[in-house]
Amino acid sequence: MSRYAPWSLVDLVADLRTGRTTPADAVARSVDRIAATEAQVRAWVGEVRAPDPVATGPLGGVPMGIKDIVDLAGWPTRCGSVLRADDGPVDVDAEVVTAWRAAGGLPLGKTVTTEFAYFAPGPTDNPAAPGHTPGGSSSGSAAAVAAGQVPLATGSQTAGSVTRPAAYCGVASLVLSRGGIGDGGVVGLAPSLDSHGILAAGVADVALAWAALLGVAVPAPVRPRVLVWGGQSLGPVDPAMAAALDRAEAALRGAGATTTRLTDDRWVLDAAAAHPVVMAYEAAGTRAAELARADRLSEPLAALLRIGAATTGDAYAAARAAVAASADRLGELLAGHDVLLCPAAPGPAPAGHAATGDPLHSRPWQAIGAPQVGVPALRAPDGRPLGLQVVGRPGADDAALAAAAWVGRHLS
């Protein structure tokens, strides 16, 4: 279905390390690819600039995209909103951009986001399924990677903003556990939910990027004990997704993994129900200035902020308590298993661009703060990508990546 092919970060870094290519070559390839495909994909906000092609850090000069809620020195941070349409360039990088530069990343510019990283979509198309949504809110980053424009891009997630676009566009992703890297310079929505994200072609590429960002070793693939959850009790799951999860489970068992189906999932539903309460309450405080100009917001965002402003402190505290109880239950279950495997989205990317799809199957894990690794490689009968996600223990991103790398190998 797709006319595009992602660009392997693992291969590029190997070529940079051996001198088979140079940062200047990599940047030129990226700029040329953007020029050839951007009219169709529309992944970028404003201009793309070729940075000085320096080879530093473990990535050694990898071109990348920065989601447009993250400050990048020399570019405005527009957040997909008319309220910021006239903002000028910022002078200082966000903390996470500083970390990416230290790792050897070379930002080319800003990738499209939905309005303030919520639901109102941008102009981006899905390279893996043209005419379908690329998801939200890290839509530009997912599409830029899927189209081979860059081998690496940043995302952020408050509900399903990294996992869903990666799944729809057929690339890999990681939602990092919160707290490892500061959020200074990022225009957030709900502080207890907002997380940094990484998008790249495959799980091995994401693992390499994560290790470079944090200055640690790349996790080696490890055969996991897998708890499998179908997600149907949370909301409708497309038959193609349900069949794909069944195929994946059979493939993993055939390769020697231990798999167990999760049946008692009341705690998952509790976390999913608590998530929007927490998000609305915190967003109303974080985006109070925007709520005062609600006539210039999309109705979904304005409604979220109004709901949050009307939510009581007691309701918020109860939602946080429900999340804490669900987190405890996940910890208990993962004492006897390594990771949980489940749908990254209800199904393949929906047609059209008026909406970004449903984040329901990411809400519980985002509320809990668990690392989530998006695993591509499966397809619906019509060729649209189907993404699964590997969920780990909060703070154990390395173990989640190690398990996901093994899973990805046996699904490709």
Residue pairs with C-beta under 8 A, 6 or more apart in sequence:
1 128
1 129
1 130
1 382
1 383
1 384
2 127
2 128
2 129
2 130
2 146
2 170
2 383
3 127
3 130
4 37
4 41
4 127
4 128
4 146
4 147
4 148
5 148
6 145
6 146
6 147
6 148
6 151
6 170
6 171
6 200
6 201
6 202
7 33
7 145
7 148
7 149
7 150
7 151
7 201
8 151
8 201
8 202
8 205
9 62
9 151
9 152
9 200
9 201
9 205
9 208
9 209
10 202
10 204
10 205
10 208
12 21
12 26
12 62
12 151
13 58
13 59
13 60
13 62
13 208
14 20
15 21
16 22
16 23
16 26
16 55
16 59
16 60
16 61
16 62
17 60
22 53
22 55
22 61
23 53
23 54
23 55
23 60
23 61
23 62
23 106
24 53
26 53
26 61
26 62
26 63
26 106
27 50
27 51
27 53
27 61
27 63
27 106
27 108
28 50
29 63
30 63
30 108
30 149
30 150
31 48
31 50
31 63
31 108
33 147
33 148
33 149
34 44
34 48
34 108
34 144
34 149
37 127
37 147
37 148
37 149
38 44
38 48
38 149
40 125
40 127
40 130
41 124
41 125
41 127
41 143
41 144
41 147
41 149
42 112
42 122
42 123
42 124
42 125
42 143
43 65
43 111
43 112
43 124
43 139
43 140
43 141
43 143
43 144
43 147
43 149
44 65
44 109
44 110
44 111
44 112
44 140
44 144
45 68
45 78
45 109
45 110
45 111
45 112
45 140
46 75
46 76
46 109
46 110
47 109
48 108
48 109
49 74
49 108
49 109
50 108
51 63
51 106
51 107
51 108
52 106
53 61
53 106
54 61
54 106
55 61
55 104
56 101
56 102
56 104
57 101
57 102
57 103
57 104
57 105
57 212
58 103
58 104
58 211
58 212
58 215
59 103
59 104
59 105
59 152
59 209
59 212
60 104
61 104
61 106
62 104
62 105
62 106
62 151
62 152
63 105
63 106
63 107
63 108
63 150
63 151
63 152
64 100
64 105
64 106
64 107
64 108
64 150
64 151
64 152
64 153
64 154
65 107
65 108
65 109
65 110
65 111
65 140
65 141
65 144
65 145
65 149
65 150
65 152
65 153
65 154
66 72
66 75
66 97
66 100
66 107
66 109
66 110
66 111
66 153
66 154
67 110
67 111
67 113
67 137
67 138
67 140
67 141
67 153
67 154
67 155
67 156
68 77
68 78
68 79
68 80
68 110
68 111
68 112
68 113
68 140
69 77
69 79
69 80
69 113
69 116
69 117
69 137
69 156
69 186
69 187
69 188
70 77
70 94
70 96
70 97
70 154
70 156
70 185
70 186
70 187
71 77
71 90
71 92
71 93
71 94
71 97
71 185
71 186
72 90
72 93
72 94
72 97
72 107
72 109
72 110
73 89
73 90
73 91
73 92
73 93
73 97
74 89
74 90
75 89
75 90
75 109
75 110
76 84
76 87
76 88
76 89
76 90
77 84
77 87
77 90
77 110
77 187
78 84
78 85
78 87
78 110
79 113
79 115
79 116
79 117
79 187
80 112
80 113
80 114
80 115
80 116
80 117
80 120
80 122
80 137
81 115
81 116
81 290
81 297
82 296
83 290
83 293
83 296
83 297
90 185
92 185
93 101
93 185
94 183
94 184
94 185
94 186
95 181
95 182
95 183
95 184
95 185
95 186
96 154
96 181
96 182
96 183
96 185
96 186
96 196
97 107
97 154
97 185
99 181
99 213
100 107
100 154
100 213
101 107
103 212
103 213
103 215
104 212
105 152
108 150
110 140
111 138
111 139
111 140
111 141
111 143
111 144
111 153
111 154
112 122
112 123
112 124
112 139
112 140
112 143
113 122
113 136
113 137
113 138
113 139
113 140
114 120
114 121
114 122
114 136
114 137
114 139
114 161
114 356
115 297
115 298
115 301
116 187
116 189
116 287
116 290
116 301
117 136
117 137
117 156
117 158
117 161
117 187
117 188
117 189
118 136
118 137
118 189
118 298
118 300
118 301
118 304
119 136
119 137
119 298
119 300
119 301
119 355
119 356
120 298
120 300
120 301
121 133
121 136
121 139
121 353
121 354
121 355
121 356
122 136
122 139
122 140
123 353
124 134
124 139
124 140
124 143
125 131
125 132
125 134
125 143
125 353
126 132
126 133
126 134
126 135
126 143
126 146
126 168
126 169
126 349
127 134
127 143
127 146
127 147
127 169
128 146
128 168
128 169
128 170
128 349
128 384
128 385
129 168
129 169
129 348
129 349
129 383
129 384
129 385
131 351
131 352
132 168
132 348
132 349
132 350
132 351
132 352
132 384
133 139
133 168
133 349
133 350
133 351
133 352
133 353
133 355
133 356
133 357
134 140
134 142
134 143
134 146
134 165
134 168
134 169
134 349
134 356
135 142
135 160
135 161
135 164
135 165
135 166
135 167
135 168
135 169
135 345
135 349
135 356
135 357
136 161
136 164
136 165
136 356
136 357
137 156
137 161
137 165
137 356
138 153
138 154
138 155
138 156
138 157
138 161
138 162
138 165
138 166
138 197
138 199
139 165
139 356
140 153
141 153
141 154
141 155
141 165
141 197
141 199
142 153
142 155
142 162
142 165
142 166
142 168
142 169
142 171
142 173
142 199
143 165
143 169
144 150
144 153
145 151
145 152
145 153
145 169
145 171
145 199
145 200
145 201
146 169
146 170
146 171
151 200
151 201
151 205
152 198
152 199
152 200
152 205
152 209
153 198
153 199
153 200
154 196
154 197
154 198
154 199
155 161
155 162
155 165
155 166
155 173
155 196
155 197
155 198
155 199
156 162
156 186
156 188
156 194
156 195
156 196
156 197
157 163
157 175
157 194
157 195
157 197
157 362
157 366
157 372
158 188
158 189
158 190
158 193
158 194
158 195
158 279
158 366
159 193
159 275
159 276
159 279
159 359
159 362
159 363
159 366
160 345
160 357
160 358
160 359
160 360
160 361
160 362
160 363
160 366
161 197
161 359
162 173
162 174
162 175
162 195
162 197
162 198
162 199
162 372
162 374
163 173
163 175
163 344
163 345
163 359
163 362
163 372
163 374
163 387
163 389
164 344
164 345
164 356
164 357
164 358
164 359
164 362
165 173
165 199
165 356
166 172
166 173
166 199
166 344
166 374
166 376
166 387
167 173
167 344
167 345
167 374
167 376
167 385
167 386
167 387
167 388
167 389
168 345
168 348
168 349
168 357
168 384
168 385
168 387
169 349
169 385
170 376
170 385
170 387
171 199
171 200
171 201
171 202
171 374
171 376
172 199
172 200
172 201
172 202
172 203
172 205
172 206
172 373
172 374
172 375
172 376
172 408
173 197
173 198
173 199
173 200
173 206
173 372
173 373
173 374
174 197
174 198
174 206
174 207
174 209
174 210
174 371
174 372
174 373
174 374
174 397
174 401
175 195
175 196
175 197
175 365
175 366
175 371
175 372
175 373
176 195
176 196
176 197
176 198
176 210
176 371
176 397
177 195
177 369
177 370
177 371
177 394
177 395
177 396
177 397
178 192
178 194
178 195
178 369
179 395
180 196
180 214
180 397
181 196
181 213
181 214
183 191
183 194
183 196
186 194
188 194
188 286
189 279
189 282
189 283
189 286
189 287
190 278
190 279
190 281
190 282
190 283
190 286
191 282
191 286
192 278
192 282
192 320
193 275
193 278
193 279
193 282
193 366
193 367
195 366
195 369
198 206
198 209
198 210
198 213
199 206
200 206
200 208
200 209
202 376
202 408
202 412
203 373
203 375
203 401
203 404
203 405
203 407
203 408
204 405
204 408
206 373
206 401
207 218
207 219
207 401
207 402
207 404
207 405
208 218
210 397
210 401
211 217
211 218
211 219
216 398
219 398
219 399
219 401
219 402
219 405
220 402
220 405
221 402
221 403
221 405
221 406
221 409
222 338
222 399
222 402
222 403
222 405
222 406
223 255
223 256
223 257
223 406
224 257
224 258
224 337
224 338
224 339
224 402
224 403
224 406
224 407
225 257
225 258
225 260
225 336
225 337
225 338
225 339
226 249
226 252
226 257
226 258
226 259
226 260
226 337
226 338
226 339
226 340
226 341
226 403
226 407
227 259
227 260
227 261
227 262
227 333
227 334
227 337
227 339
227 340
227 341
228 245
228 249
228 259
228 260
228 261
228 262
228 340
228 341
228 342
229 261
229 262
229 265
229 268
229 340
229 341
229 342
230 237
230 242
230 245
230 261
230 342
230 343
231 237
231 342
231 343
231 346
231 361
232 242
233 265
233 268
233 269
234 265
234 268
234 269
234 272
234 360
234 361
234 364
235 346
235 358
235 360
235 361
236 346
237 343
237 346
237 347
238 346
238 347
238 348
238 380
240 347
240 348
240 380
240 381
240 386
241 343
241 345
241 346
241 347
241 348
241 380
241 386
244 378
244 380
244 386
244 388
245 341
245 342
245 343
245 388
247 378
248 341
248 378
248 388
248 407
248 411
249 259
249 341
251 410
251 411
252 259
252 341
252 407
252 410
252 411
253 259
255 410
257 406
257 407
257 410
259 341
260 337
262 268
262 333
262 340
267 325
267 326
267 329
267 330
268 326
268 364
269 364
270 322
270 325
270 326
271 322
271 323
271 326
271 327
271 363
271 364
271 365
271 367
271 368
272 360
272 363
272 364
272 367
273 322
274 318
274 319
274 320
274 322
274 323
274 326
274 367
275 319
275 323
275 363
275 364
275 366
275 367
276 363
277 311
277 315
277 316
277 318
277 319
278 316
278 319
278 320
278 323
278 367
279 304
279 308
280 304
280 305
280 307
280 308
280 311
281 308
281 311
281 315
281 316
281 319
282 308
283 304
283 305
283 308
284 291
284 304
284 305
284 306
284 307
284 308
284 309
284 311
285 308
287 301
287 305
288 305
290 297
290 301
290 305
291 297
291 302
291 305
291 306
291 309
294 302
294 305
294 306
297 305
323 367
323 368
326 364
326 367
326 368
327 368
327 369
327 370
327 394
330 340
330 368
330 370
330 391
330 393
331 393
333 340
334 340
334 392
334 393
338 392
338 399
338 403
339 390
339 391
339 392
339 399
339 400
339 403
339 404
340 390
340 391
340 392
341 388
341 389
341 390
341 391
341 407
342 361
342 388
342 389
342 391
343 361
343 387
343 388
343 389
344 361
344 362
344 372
344 374
344 375
344 387
344 388
344 389
345 357
345 358
345 361
345 362
345 387
346 357
346 358
346 360
346 361
347 380
347 386
348 380
348 382
348 384
348 385
348 386
349 357
349 384
349 385
350 357
361 389
362 372
362 389
365 372
365 389
365 391
366 372
368 394
369 394
370 391
370 392
370 393
370 394
370 400
371 391
371 392
371 393
371 394
371 395
371 396
371 397
371 400
371 401
372 389
372 390
372 391
372 392
372 400
373 389
373 390
373 391
373 392
373 400
373 401
373 403
373 404
374 387
374 388
374 389
375 387
375 388
375 389
375 390
375 404
375 407
375 408
375 411
376 385
376 387
376 408
377 408
377 411
377 412
378 385
378 386
378 387
378 388
378 411
379 385
379 386
380 386
388 407
388 411
390 400
390 403
390 404
390 407
391 400
392 399
392 400
392 403
393 399
393 400
